[in-house]
């Protein structure tokens, strides 16, 4: 049986900000409007691996700090491939899929705790 992916580790995220739920929800909302992922896509498509690596590192940090577990893992792997200058053409597909699912789950979490 396949392990279920953890997109948002809410309990861990809350611990990271000393159980301040309002702040955590606000940070999750800010993440939704962050442009790092679209910028990363542009840099990769332009062949700018140095810029892409910097953006991947930034996104990895954001995902880690917000406990966006699956996104963190996928970005960590992508950043490693970029560092090695061995980025397969489809490397971004999985990351984009996980990013989209993470945003969907963020909407659910935010809606649950804002109402």
CORDADA-V667221 format. One record per backbone hydrogen bond with DSSP energy under -0.5 kcal/mol. NH is the residue of the N-H (numbers start at 0). CO is the residue of the C=O. E is the energy in kcal/mol with one decimal. If there is no record, write none. Layout:
nh co e
NH CO E
NH CO E
//
This chain:
nh co e
6 4 -0.7
8 66 -3.0
9 7 -1.4
12 8 -2.7
13 9 -2.6
14 10 -2.1
15 11 -2.1
16 12 -0.9
16 13 -0.7
17 14 -1.7
18 13 -3.4
19 16 -0.9
20 18 -1.2
23 19 -2.4
24 20 -2.5
25 21 -2.2
26 22 -2.7
27 23 -2.4
28 24 -2.2
29 25 -2.1
30 26 -2.0
31 27 -1.3
32 28 -0.7
32 29 -0.9
33 30 -1.3
38 34 -2.3
39 35 -2.5
40 36 -2.3
41 37 -2.1
42 38 -2.4
43 39 -2.6
44 40 -2.6
45 41 -1.7
46 43 -1.3
47 42 -2.4
48 46 -1.6
51 47 -2.4
52 48 -2.5
53 49 -1.9
54 50 -2.2
55 51 -2.8
56 52 -2.3
57 53 -2.0
58 54 -2.8
59 55 -2.5
60 56 -2.0
61 57 -2.4
62 58 -2.7
63 59 -2.4
64 60 -2.8
65 61 -1.9
66 63 -1.1
67 62 -3.0
68 66 -1.3
69 5 -1.7
71 67 -2.6
72 68 -2.3
73 69 -2.3
74 70 -2.8
75 71 -2.6
76 72 -1.8
77 73 -2.2
78 74 -3.2
79 75 -1.9
80 76 -2.0
81 77 -2.5
82 78 -2.5
83 79 -1.9
84 81 -1.3
85 80 -2.6
87 85 -0.8
90 87 -2.0
92 89 -1.0
93 89 -0.8
94 90 -0.8
95 91 -3.0
96 92 -2.1
97 93 -2.6
98 94 -2.8
99 95 -2.5
100 96 -2.3
101 97 -2.6
102 98 -2.5
103 99 -2.0
104 100 -2.4
105 101 -2.5
106 102 -2.1
107 103 -1.6
108 104 -2.5
109 105 -3.2
110 106 -2.5
111 107 -1.9
112 108 -1.9
113 109 -1.9
114 110 -1.2
//
